[in-house]
Amino acid sequence: MPDSWKQRIVEIESEEAVRFEAWRAIMPPAGGCDVVPRVIRTEFVAAWQDRAGEAAEHADELRDAIMGSVRRGTPDELTPFAGQTAGLVREVLPAGHIVRTLVAEAEDALRRAPRA
């Protein structure tokens, strides 16, 4: 995941992760997986958010733009996927650090828990 995407997640509030309804028109569901993703609002998302019908008419070029950003390693420029919980993220930490912290906190809670 590009650092710019991580940083954007740290910066946003939950309300900035919006349902991108035009996604269905641009990327038709395959294999029965029909979801409307949440993305961080970008200029691209703002331009097409409320224009699903028009997005369907331009689906090939919009899909090419999205896939081009993926191939360039900059998918966050157009459609940075992020759920509402992104608003709770305040820092980017290595996964190992997070796991060690969770284990230490769990061990501490177990030590303090009353014995049955």
Buried (B, 14 or more C-beta within 10 A) or exposed (E): EBEEBBEBBEEBEEEBBBEBBBBBBBBEEEEEEEEEBBBBBBEBBEBBBEBBEBBBEBBEEBBEBBEEBBEEEBBBBBBBBBEBEBBEBEEEEEEEEEEEEEEEEEEEEEEEEEEE
